[in-house]
Amino acid sequence: MLVSDGRRYIEELIEWGAEFDREGGQLLFTREAAHSRPRIIHAQGDATGHEIVRALLARAGRERNISFLAHAATQSLVVEGDRVRGVRYLDPLVRATRILRARGVVLASGGAGQLFQHTTNPEVATGDGMAMAYRAGAELADMEFIQFHPTALNVEGAPRFLLSEALRGEGGVLRNASGKRFMPRYHERAELAPRDIVSRAIVAEMERTATRAVYLDMTAFDARHLRRRFPKIYRTCLQYGLDLALEPIPVSPAAHYCMGGVRTDLDGRATLPGLYAAGEVACTGVHGANRLASNSLLEGLVFGARAGAAAALDRADEGASSVGVTGEEAEAEAEETAAEDLSRLGAATLAVHKRVRRLMWERVGILRSRHSLTRALTEFEQIARARLRPAARNFLTVAQLVARAALWREESRGGHHRVDFPARDDARWRLHSIIQKDAGISSDETVEMQRLEARG
């Protein structure tokens, strides 16, 4: 589905005004890690996502039946009659909780990279969409699979800015603190090995050399080429006193992408009627255990379009019973958040975020074990005993889901690496993890069998 529909939606984007890089009128393609050939189009060198968002917003702004409510903070899903019928949100204008009713709700809230102390993700990537779907009763899948990008800028006082995989695709090499290239010792494809392999190799090399970074070397290319091909990366490095053309840049791994999320079908439908999801908040199955570089933008285009089309055709049935976040729980949540300052989370919430991020990085990070995961879950349970604001509660909920799924999967596969189970075990674990509120965690095979039995 991704491949067959991908071309159509890229061409549609171009019709809507998206400007991708070209040479002689033809689209330019680049190659990234684990790719066998150049297959990625890009915009303004390294600002492809920004250009897609710009084109989509411009197009949506011309549609009379599309309205925007900027800076509204969605708190929970409204669930009635075993169906999602809207959202509860904090209105930024009147600073009051309101309900927006709908035939269908599409979650497009992004990932949860901020769960980790070191991440390439923006501050808003806190997993709230996943947490809201879970609390409402939807199934989540593959939450243990977190991709750590190998090369994030590692400079004191600087954010973990992503140094694109395309740098290595263009010919950049990784060197240790002694200036020696090390990736050929870890994998036959060297710098173009899959991300999880490169990330673990960097961690191993940093431990071997007792250093906190390795170095990405692009000095074989002249400054003019680098400024033209990677303008944003080049400018960002210069801001921190580093010239990509003159010196190797210090890098280390950082949390980058969640392969798991709200479980959907090919039209973005979640397992809870009326709920849809697209983008990083969703788990379509496309990415398996280890997303191939740049497939996330393509997935967002294809499944975002399919989810939107399906939601627009949704017809809500009538129902009297209520489940999920309603009643007294919703009223309590409204009281907690009505006065919450949208510009800052508050000292208590920030303290919870800081503690959870440290635990996730140290015990649920690139290398995991039963001991580290059990300790993390024990500390999460202690944190959960406190009275938490919705933002902190969502954050903690998603951290617990990732840790629980990682403890459940006793093998290593893709972005999930257990030092106590270092081998991949297809005989026992070639299946998806499914986690649902009040139902624990199980495999997709078990869940489907239970459904068949329930239908007789």
SEVEX-952611 format. One record per residue (C-alpha): x negated, z negated, y; residue in three letters. Coordinates in nm, 2 decimals, padded with zeros to 4 digits, always signed. Example, Ala and Ser with C-alpha at 12.3 -4.5 7.8 and 13.67 -1.06 7.14 Angstrom:
<pts>
east/up/north/bavo
-01.23/-00.78/-00.45/Ala
-01.37/-00.71/-00.11/Ser
</pts>
This chain:
<pts>
east/up/north/bavo
+00.00/+00.00/+00.00/Met
-00.28/-00.09/+00.24/Leu
-00.46/+00.24/+00.18/Val
-00.16/+00.47/+00.16/Ser
+00.00/+00.33/+00.48/Asp
-00.32/+00.26/+00.67/Gly
-00.38/+00.60/+00.81/Arg
-00.02/+00.63/+00.94/Arg
-00.04/+00.31/+01.15/Tyr
-00.38/+00.39/+01.29/Ile
-00.26/+00.73/+01.40/Glu
+00.05/+00.56/+01.55/Glu
-00.18/+00.32/+01.74/Leu
-00.38/+00.62/+01.88/Ile
-00.05/+00.78/+01.99/Glu
+00.03/+00.45/+02.17/Trp
-00.30/+00.47/+02.36/Gly
-00.56/+00.28/+02.15/Ala
-00.90/+00.43/+02.23/Glu
-01.14/+00.42/+01.94/Phe
-01.50/+00.53/+01.97/Asp
-01.56/+00.90/+01.93/Arg
-01.85/+01.15/+01.93/Glu
-01.78/+01.51/+02.00/Gly
-01.41/+01.44/+01.97/Gly
-01.44/+01.29/+01.62/Gln
-01.38/+00.93/+01.53/Leu
-01.70/+00.73/+01.47/Leu
-01.73/+00.53/+01.15/Phe
-01.96/+00.24/+01.07/Thr
-02.06/+00.06/+00.75/Arg
-02.04/-00.32/+00.69/Glu
-02.15/-00.55/+00.40/Ala
-02.03/-00.45/+00.05/Ala
-01.92/-00.11/+00.17/His
-02.05/+00.19/-00.02/Ser
-02.02/+00.42/+00.28/Arg
-01.92/+00.42/+00.66/Pro
-01.54/+00.37/+00.67/Arg
-01.47/+00.15/+00.97/Ile
-01.35/+00.28/+01.31/Ile
-01.43/+00.07/+01.61/His
-01.36/+00.05/+01.98/Ala
-01.60/-00.02/+02.27/Gln
-01.87/-00.08/+02.01/Gly
-01.77/-00.43/+01.90/Asp
-01.43/-00.50/+02.07/Ala
-01.19/-00.34/+01.82/Thr
-00.95/-00.63/+01.79/Gly
-00.93/-00.66/+02.17/His
-00.84/-00.29/+02.20/Glu
-00.57/-00.31/+01.93/Ile
-00.41/-00.60/+02.10/Val
-00.43/-00.42/+02.44/Arg
-00.26/-00.12/+02.30/Ala
+00.01/-00.31/+02.12/Leu
+00.09/-00.53/+02.42/Leu
+00.12/-00.23/+02.65/Ala
+00.35/-00.06/+02.41/Arg
+00.57/-00.37/+02.35/Ala
+00.59/-00.42/+02.73/Gly
+00.77/-00.09/+02.76/Arg
+01.04/-00.18/+02.51/Glu
+01.35/-00.32/+02.68/Arg
+01.46/-00.53/+02.37/Asn
+01.13/-00.72/+02.34/Ile
+01.09/-01.04/+02.55/Ser
+00.78/-01.25/+02.58/Phe
+00.77/-01.63/+02.62/Leu
+00.40/-01.70/+02.69/Ala
+00.24/-02.04/+02.62/His
+00.55/-02.17/+02.43/Ala
+00.43/-02.40/+02.15/Ala
+00.62/-02.35/+01.82/Thr
+00.67/-02.69/+01.65/Gln
+00.87/-02.62/+01.33/Ser
+01.10/-02.38/+01.15/Leu
+01.48/-02.44/+01.17/Val
+01.61/-02.44/+00.81/Val
+01.98/-02.44/+00.73/Glu
+02.15/-02.34/+00.41/Gly
+01.82/-02.29/+00.22/Asp
+01.73/-02.03/+00.48/Arg
+01.51/-02.01/+00.79/Val
+01.74/-01.95/+01.09/Arg
+01.51/-01.99/+01.38/Gly
+01.23/-02.20/+01.54/Val
+01.20/-02.52/+01.74/Arg
+00.95/-02.48/+02.03/Tyr
+00.83/-02.66/+02.33/Leu
+00.93/-02.47/+02.64/Asp
+00.63/-02.46/+02.88/Pro
+00.85/-02.42/+03.19/Leu
+01.08/-02.72/+03.16/Val
+00.86/-02.92/+02.92/Arg
+01.14/-02.97/+02.68/Ala
+01.21/-02.89/+02.31/Thr
+01.44/-02.59/+02.25/Arg
+01.57/-02.40/+01.95/Ile
+01.56/-02.02/+01.93/Leu
+01.79/-01.89/+01.66/Arg
+01.72/-01.57/+01.47/Ala
+01.82/-01.37/+01.16/Arg
+01.45/-01.35/+01.07/Gly
+01.13/-01.53/+01.18/Val
+00.79/-01.36/+01.15/Val
+00.49/-01.59/+01.15/Leu
+00.19/-01.42/+01.30/Ala
+00.00/-01.74/+01.40/Ser
-00.34/-01.65/+01.26/Gly
-00.58/-01.85/+01.04/Gly
-00.72/-02.20/+01.02/Ala
-01.10/-02.16/+01.09/Gly
-01.09/-02.46/+01.33/Gln
-01.05/-02.68/+01.03/Leu
-01.43/-02.66/+01.00/Phe
-01.70/-02.81/+01.23/Gln
-01.86/-02.47/+01.26/His
-01.64/-02.16/+01.30/Thr
-01.62/-01.82/+01.46/Thr
-01.25/-01.87/+01.52/Asn
-01.09/-01.93/+01.86/Pro
-00.95/-02.28/+01.95/Glu
-00.59/-02.18/+01.86/Val
-00.68/-02.10/+01.49/Ala
-00.56/-02.44/+01.37/Thr
-00.33/-02.34/+01.08/Gly
+00.00/-02.44/+01.24/Asp
+00.19/-02.15/+01.09/Gly
+00.08/-02.24/+00.74/Met
+00.17/-02.60/+00.79/Ala
+00.52/-02.52/+00.93/Met
+00.59/-02.29/+00.64/Ala
+00.48/-02.55/+00.39/Tyr
+00.68/-02.83/+00.54/Arg
+00.99/-02.60/+00.54/Ala
+00.95/-02.54/+00.17/Gly
+00.78/-02.19/+00.14/Ala
+00.51/-02.13/-00.12/Glu
+00.15/-02.10/-00.01/Leu
-00.11/-01.92/-00.22/Ala
-00.49/-01.91/-00.26/Asp
-00.56/-02.18/-00.01/Met
-00.90/-02.26/-00.17/Glu
-01.05/-01.92/-00.07/Phe
-01.22/-01.96/+00.27/Ile
-01.47/-01.69/+00.38/Gln
-01.78/-01.82/+00.56/Phe
-01.94/-01.55/+00.78/His
-02.32/-01.55/+00.72/Pro
-02.43/-01.48/+01.08/Thr
-02.29/-01.68/+01.36/Ala
-02.50/-01.75/+01.67/Leu
-02.68/-02.08/+01.62/Asn
-02.79/-02.20/+01.97/Val
-02.76/-02.55/+02.10/Glu
-02.47/-02.56/+02.35/Gly
-02.33/-02.22/+02.25/Ala
-02.01/-02.15/+02.05/Pro
-02.06/-02.01/+01.70/Arg
-02.02/-01.66/+01.83/Phe
-01.98/-01.40/+01.56/Leu
-02.27/-01.16/+01.52/Leu
-02.09/-00.87/+01.35/Ser
-02.17/-00.76/+01.00/Glu
-02.21/-00.42/+01.15/Ala
-02.54/-00.53/+01.28/Leu
-02.67/-00.56/+00.92/Arg
-02.48/-00.24/+00.83/Gly
-02.68/-00.06/+01.10/Glu
-03.01/-00.19/+00.95/Gly
-03.06/-00.54/+01.08/Gly
-03.25/-00.78/+00.84/Val
-03.25/-01.15/+00.79/Leu
-03.58/-01.35/+00.82/Arg
-03.66/-01.72/+00.76/Asn
-03.84/-01.95/+01.01/Ala
-04.17/-01.80/+00.90/Ser
-04.06/-01.45/+00.98/Gly
-04.03/-01.34/+00.62/Lys
-03.74/-01.13/+00.49/Arg
-03.57/-01.32/+00.21/Phe
-03.24/-01.15/+00.11/Met
-03.40/-00.92/-00.15/Pro
-03.49/-01.23/-00.35/Arg
-03.13/-01.33/-00.37/Tyr
-02.94/-01.01/-00.43/His
-03.02/-00.64/-00.51/Glu
-02.81/-00.53/-00.20/Arg
-03.01/-00.76/+00.02/Ala
-02.84/-00.79/+00.37/Glu
-02.55/-00.57/+00.25/Leu
-02.45/-00.81/-00.03/Ala
-02.09/-00.96/-00.01/Pro
-02.05/-01.23/+00.26/Arg
-02.02/-01.53/+00.02/Asp
-02.35/-01.43/-00.14/Ile
-02.53/-01.39/+00.19/Val
-02.39/-01.72/+00.32/Ser
-02.51/-01.92/+00.02/Arg
-02.85/-01.74/+00.03/Ala
-02.89/-01.85/+00.39/Ile
-02.79/-02.21/+00.31/Val
-03.04/-02.21/+00.02/Ala
-03.32/-02.06/+00.24/Glu
-03.25/-02.32/+00.52/Met
-03.28/-02.60/+00.26/Glu
-03.59/-02.45/+00.11/Arg
-03.76/-02.42/+00.45/Thr
-03.61/-02.74/+00.59/Ala
-03.47/-02.55/+00.90/Thr
-03.13/-02.53/+01.06/Arg
-03.12/-02.16/+01.11/Ala
-03.25/-01.82/+00.99/Val
-03.30/-01.52/+01.21/Tyr
-03.12/-01.18/+01.24/Leu
-03.38/-00.92/+01.34/Asp
-03.26/-00.61/+01.52/Met
-03.60/-00.54/+01.70/Thr
-03.64/-00.21/+01.51/Ala
-03.37/-00.06/+01.75/Phe
-03.42/+00.01/+02.12/Asp
-03.23/-00.17/+02.38/Ala
-03.03/+00.13/+02.49/Arg
-02.89/+00.19/+02.14/His
-02.80/-00.18/+02.10/Leu
-02.63/-00.20/+02.44/Arg
-02.42/+00.11/+02.36/Arg
-02.33/+00.02/+02.00/Arg
-02.29/-00.36/+02.04/Phe
-02.22/-00.42/+02.41/Pro
-02.03/-00.75/+02.38/Lys
-02.28/-00.90/+02.13/Ile
-02.58/-00.79/+02.34/Tyr
-02.43/-00.94/+02.66/Arg
-02.34/-01.27/+02.49/Thr
-02.69/-01.31/+02.35/Cys
-02.83/-01.25/+02.70/Leu
-02.61/-01.53/+02.84/Gln
-02.80/-01.77/+02.62/Tyr
-03.15/-01.63/+02.70/Gly
-03.18/-01.41/+02.39/Leu
-03.25/-01.03/+02.40/Asp
-03.14/-00.87/+02.08/Leu
-03.39/-00.58/+02.12/Ala
-03.69/-00.81/+02.18/Leu
-03.65/-01.11/+01.94/Glu
-03.48/-01.22/+01.62/Pro
-03.16/-01.42/+01.69/Ile
-03.10/-01.76/+01.53/Pro
-02.80/-01.76/+01.30/Val
-02.63/-01.97/+01.03/Ser
-02.30/-01.95/+00.84/Pro
-01.96/-02.05/+00.99/Ala
-01.60/-02.06/+00.87/Ala
-01.45/-01.72/+00.94/His
-01.14/-01.62/+00.75/Tyr
-00.86/-01.77/+00.52/Cys
-00.78/-01.54/+00.23/Met
-00.49/-01.77/+00.14/Gly
-00.17/-01.85/+00.33/Gly
+00.20/-01.80/+00.32/Val
+00.28/-01.61/+00.00/Arg
+00.46/-01.28/+00.07/Thr
+00.57/-00.96/-00.09/Asp
+00.49/-00.61/+00.02/Leu
+00.74/-00.64/+00.31/Asp
+00.60/-00.97/+00.44/Gly
+00.89/-01.18/+00.29/Arg
+00.80/-01.54/+00.22/Ala
+00.96/-01.72/-00.07/Thr
+01.19/-01.89/+00.18/Leu
+01.47/-01.65/+00.28/Pro
+01.46/-01.55/+00.65/Gly
+01.09/-01.62/+00.68/Leu
+00.82/-01.35/+00.70/Tyr
+00.45/-01.36/+00.76/Ala
+00.18/-01.11/+00.86/Ala
-00.19/-01.13/+00.94/Gly
-00.42/-01.41/+00.85/Glu
-00.14/-01.67/+00.82/Val
-00.01/-01.46/+00.52/Ala
-00.14/-01.42/+00.17/Cys
-00.04/-01.06/+00.07/Thr
-00.30/-01.05/-00.21/Gly
-00.49/-00.77/-00.05/Val
-00.81/-00.98/+00.00/His
-00.83/-01.14/-00.34/Gly
-01.08/-01.42/-00.34/Ala
-01.32/-01.26/-00.09/Asn
-01.20/-01.03/+00.19/Arg
-01.39/-00.71/+00.23/Leu
-01.53/-00.67/+00.59/Ala
-01.28/-00.54/+00.85/Ser
-00.99/-00.51/+00.61/Asn
-00.81/-00.79/+00.81/Ser
-00.73/-00.56/+01.11/Leu
-00.60/-00.30/+00.88/Leu
-00.39/-00.55/+00.69/Glu
-00.25/-00.68/+01.02/Gly
-00.14/-00.33/+01.12/Leu
+00.01/-00.23/+00.78/Val
+00.19/-00.55/+00.68/Phe
+00.27/-00.65/+01.04/Gly
+00.47/-00.33/+01.07/Ala
+00.63/-00.37/+00.73/Arg
+00.72/-00.74/+00.80/Ala
+00.87/-00.65/+01.14/Gly
+01.08/-00.37/+01.00/Ala
+01.21/-00.59/+00.71/Ala
+01.29/-00.88/+00.95/Ala
+01.48/-00.65/+01.18/Ala
+01.71/-00.55/+00.89/Leu
+01.76/-00.90/+00.77/Asp
+02.12/-01.02/+00.75/Arg
+02.16/-01.40/+00.73/Ala
+02.42/-01.53/+00.49/Asp
+02.63/-01.83/+00.58/Glu
+02.54/-02.17/+00.44/Gly
+02.64/-02.53/+00.50/Ala
+02.36/-02.73/+00.34/Ser
+02.04/-02.82/+00.52/Ser
+01.68/-02.85/+00.40/Val
+01.34/-02.85/+00.55/Gly
+01.27/-02.99/+00.90/Val
+01.61/-03.08/+01.04/Thr
+01.81/-03.38/+01.13/Gly
+01.63/-03.71/+01.20/Glu
+01.28/-03.56/+01.14/Glu
+01.34/-03.29/+01.40/Ala
+01.47/-03.54/+01.65/Glu
+01.16/-03.76/+01.60/Ala
+00.94/-03.46/+01.63/Glu
+01.11/-03.35/+01.95/Ala
+01.05/-03.70/+02.10/Glu
+00.69/-03.69/+02.00/Glu
+00.62/-03.35/+02.16/Thr
+00.85/-03.33/+02.45/Ala
+00.60/-03.50/+02.68/Ala
+00.28/-03.36/+02.51/Glu
+00.05/-03.20/+02.75/Asp
+00.00/-02.84/+02.65/Leu
-00.33/-02.81/+02.83/Ser
-00.49/-03.09/+02.62/Arg
-00.40/-03.25/+02.29/Leu
-00.47/-03.61/+02.39/Gly
-00.75/-03.84/+02.28/Ala
-00.58/-03.94/+01.95/Ala
-00.52/-03.58/+01.83/Thr
-00.87/-03.47/+01.93/Leu
-01.02/-03.77/+01.74/Ala
-00.83/-03.66/+01.43/Val
-00.94/-03.30/+01.47/His
-01.30/-03.40/+01.51/Lys
-01.30/-03.62/+01.20/Arg
-01.12/-03.36/+00.98/Val
-01.35/-03.08/+01.09/Arg
-01.66/-03.29/+01.00/Arg
-01.51/-03.38/+00.65/Leu
-01.41/-03.02/+00.59/Met
-01.76/-02.88/+00.67/Trp
-01.95/-03.14/+00.48/Glu
-01.72/-03.18/+00.17/Arg
-01.49/-02.87/+00.15/Val
-01.74/-02.62/+00.29/Gly
-01.96/-02.35/+00.14/Ile
-02.07/-02.57/-00.15/Leu
-01.80/-02.79/-00.32/Arg
-01.78/-03.03/-00.61/Ser
-01.53/-03.27/-00.77/Arg
-01.71/-03.56/-00.60/His
-01.71/-03.41/-00.25/Ser
-01.35/-03.29/-00.27/Leu
-01.22/-03.62/-00.41/Thr
-01.39/-03.81/-00.13/Arg
-01.25/-03.57/+00.13/Ala
-00.89/-03.61/+00.00/Leu
-00.93/-03.99/-00.01/Thr
-01.03/-03.99/+00.36/Glu
-00.75/-03.75/+00.45/Phe
-00.50/-03.99/+00.29/Glu
-00.64/-04.27/+00.51/Gln
-00.60/-04.05/+00.82/Ile
-00.24/-03.96/+00.72/Ala
-00.13/-04.33/+00.73/Arg
-00.16/-04.32/+01.11/Ala
+00.13/-04.20/+01.33/Arg
+00.02/-03.85/+01.42/Leu
+00.14/-03.60/+01.67/Arg
+00.27/-03.27/+01.53/Pro
-00.06/-03.08/+01.62/Ala
-00.27/-03.34/+01.43/Ala
-00.02/-03.36/+01.14/Arg
-00.03/-02.98/+01.10/Asn
-00.41/-02.98/+01.11/Phe
-00.44/-03.25/+00.85/Leu
-00.17/-03.09/+00.63/Thr
-00.36/-02.76/+00.60/Val
-00.69/-02.94/+00.54/Ala
-00.53/-03.13/+00.25/Gln
-00.39/-02.81/+00.11/Leu
-00.73/-02.64/+00.11/Val
-00.90/-02.94/-00.05/Ala
-00.63/-02.98/-00.32/Arg
-00.65/-02.62/-00.42/Ala
-01.03/-02.63/-00.42/Ala
-01.03/-02.93/-00.65/Leu
-00.77/-02.76/-00.88/Trp
-00.98/-02.45/-00.93/Arg
-01.26/-02.54/-01.17/Glu
-01.47/-02.23/-01.14/Glu
-01.65/-02.03/-00.87/Ser
-01.50/-01.71/-00.74/Arg
-01.54/-01.52/-00.41/Gly
-01.53/-01.76/-00.12/Gly
-01.48/-02.06/-00.34/His
-01.80/-02.20/-00.49/His
-01.81/-02.52/-00.71/Arg
-02.16/-02.64/-00.78/Val
-02.02/-02.83/-01.08/Asp
-01.85/-02.51/-01.21/Phe
-02.09/-02.24/-01.08/Pro
-01.97/-01.95/-01.31/Ala
-01.66/-01.73/-01.27/Arg
-01.42/-01.80/-01.56/Asp
-01.18/-01.50/-01.60/Asp
-01.04/-01.64/-01.93/Ala
-00.89/-01.95/-01.76/Arg
-00.88/-01.88/-01.38/Trp
-00.81/-01.52/-01.32/Arg
-00.48/-01.62/-01.14/Leu
-00.35/-01.72/-00.80/His
-00.30/-02.08/-00.70/Ser
+00.05/-02.16/-00.57/Ile
+00.13/-02.48/-00.37/Ile
+00.47/-02.59/-00.25/Gln
+00.60/-02.91/-00.09/Lys
+00.72/-03.16/-00.35/Asp
+00.62/-02.93/-00.63/Ala
+00.24/-02.98/-00.65/Gly
+00.00/-02.70/-00.73/Ile
+00.02/-02.45/-01.01/Ser
-00.07/-02.09/-01.10/Ser
+00.13/-01.79/-01.02/Asp
+00.18/-01.73/-01.39/Glu
+00.34/-02.07/-01.43/Thr
+00.56/-02.03/-01.13/Val
+00.69/-01.69/-01.24/Glu
+00.76/-01.83/-01.59/Met
+00.96/-02.12/-01.44/Gln
+01.17/-01.88/-01.24/Arg
+01.24/-01.66/-01.55/Leu
+01.35/-01.97/-01.74/Glu
+01.57/-02.09/-01.45/Ala
+01.74/-01.75/-01.45/Arg
+01.80/-01.78/-01.83/Gly
</pts>
